[in-house]
Amino acid sequence: MTATTRDHTLLELIGMLIDPAARPDPYPLYSRIRELGPSVLDLALWENPGIVISSYRECEAVLRDPRMSSQRGRDRNLADLMPSGAPSSVRQRWFLSLDPPDHTRLRRLVSAAFTARRIGRLSERISELVDELLDRAAERDAPFDIVEDLAYPLPMTVICEMLGVPAADHEQVRDWSSRLTRLIDGFGAPPTGESVSGLLALNVYLNELIASRQADPGDDLVSALIAVREGGDSLSHDELVSIVALLLVAGHETTVNLIANGALALLRHPDHFAALRENPQLADAVVEETLRYDPPVHITARVATEDMELSGVRLRRGAMVVLLLAAAHRDPGETDNPDAFDPYRPEIKHLAFGLGPHYCLGAPLARLEARLALTRLVQRLPEPALLQDPPPYRDHVNLRGPLSITVPRPSLR
Ligand code: HEM
C-alpha cells in the first residue's frame, strides 16, 4: 500500500472516530485502524507528519522508549492566550507533560505526599459517600442517573476532600475542571477560550487555597505537599498550583468514566451483574476488565526527540506519536476474544493507566473508588435494567464516557 492511500484511509477513519456518531461504539473503527498497522498521519496543525500506533505491543514499546518525550508543545500556545495579569502558575507545565529530570524531581516530591497509606485511609469515607449518593437517588421521585448522581460526584468529592477544597466550592471547581478537560482531549487541537478561562480561573482559586494552607496547615493533601522536603528540595508555589490542578482534573474526569463504563458493562451483562452482587470479591476483576474493555482514557501521545525509524516508519525529530490505547486493548494478538466483556479472563492486560515513567499516580485511588462504587451499586439496584441503551455520550473523543445512564431508582438502605 502506498503512503498516500494509507494516509487517506487513516485520515478518513480518524475523521469518523472524531464524529460524535462513533461515540457509543468506536471499537469497530479502532479495529480497522489497527488492521492498517502503524500509519503515517499528517495533520495541518502539526509541524511534521506523525504516526498512529494501535497494536498492544507497539503501544507498550513506545511508552517505555526513552527517545519519546511527553512535552506535547501546547503550553506555548496557552501562555500566548493568557491575559497579562494571569498568575505565573498558569505557565507552569503539568508534570504529566514534562520529561526527566524535571519530571523525575516533581513526581518524586508528589509521591512523597500522595502515598498508598493516605489512599488506603479513604476506604471507609468512600463507602460512606457511595451510600449517601445512592440514598439521595433512592429518595428522589425520578429515575436514577448513574453518571450525574454517582459516577461524577464521587471522585469529585473524594479528590476535593483530599485536597481540602471546601464543600461550597466543589460545584465551581467542577465547572472549571470540565471546561479545561478539552485541553487534554482530541488530537492536539488548539485550546478554546472556554478551556483557557477554566484553567485561568482554577489557577486564581488554587493560588488562594495554597496561600491559605501555607499560613494555616491542616491534615489535607495540599498541606502535605507544602510540607514535603526531599534532600533539601521542596515544591515552589507555582509548582504546587500546577500539581494540585493536575490532581483535581486527572482525579475525576477519568474516574467518572471508569465507574460509568463499568456500570454500563454490568447492566448489559446481567450474569456478571448477578455474580458481583453475589460475590463482592469479583469487584477487582470487574474493574480491571472495564479498564481493558472500555477504558476511561482512549489516547495518549509522545513526541520523537530525534529522527528515528518506528515500526518501519521514518519519523523526523518533533513528530507526534499517537497511541490508541483503546484500540490496543482489543488487539487479538494480545487478548483472546477481545470484544467480549469477561471478568473471568485468566489474565487481564491493559494500558489504561499508561506505563513507564508516567504511569498513573492515581491508579490505586481510581481502582478503590470504582471497586466500592460498583459493588454497592449492584447491591442496591433492584435489577439490571437500562432505560436508554445506548446512552448519550459526552462528546470527548479521548476521555470518552456516557453523559448519563438512566436506570430505575436504587433501593433504600
Ligand atoms: C497519568 C489514566 C485516575 C493522577 C495518567 C496516565 C494515564 C492515566 C493513561 C499516563 C498518561 C501518559 O503517560 O501520557 C488514568 C485513568 C484514571 C486515572 C484511566 C481513572 C480510571 C487518576 C487519579 C489521579 C490521577 C484518580 C489523582 C488523583 C495522574 C497523574 C498522572 C497520571 C498525576 C501523571 C503521572 C506522571 O506524569 O508521572 N493517568 N488516571 N489519575 N494520572 Fe491518572
Boltz pocket constraint, residues with backbone or C-beta under 6 A from the ligand:
constraints:
  - pocket:
      binder: B
      contacts: [[A, 70], [A, 95], [A, 96], [A, 97], [A, 107], [A, 159], [A, 246], [A, 247], [A, 248], [A, 250], [A, 251], [A, 252], [A, 254], [A, 255], [A, 258], [A, 295], [A, 296], [A, 297], [A, 300], [A, 301], [A, 351], [A, 352], [A, 353], [A, 354], [A, 355], [A, 357], [A, 358], [A, 359], [A, 360], [A, 361], [A, 362], [A, 363], [A, 365], [A, 366]]
      max_distance: 6.0
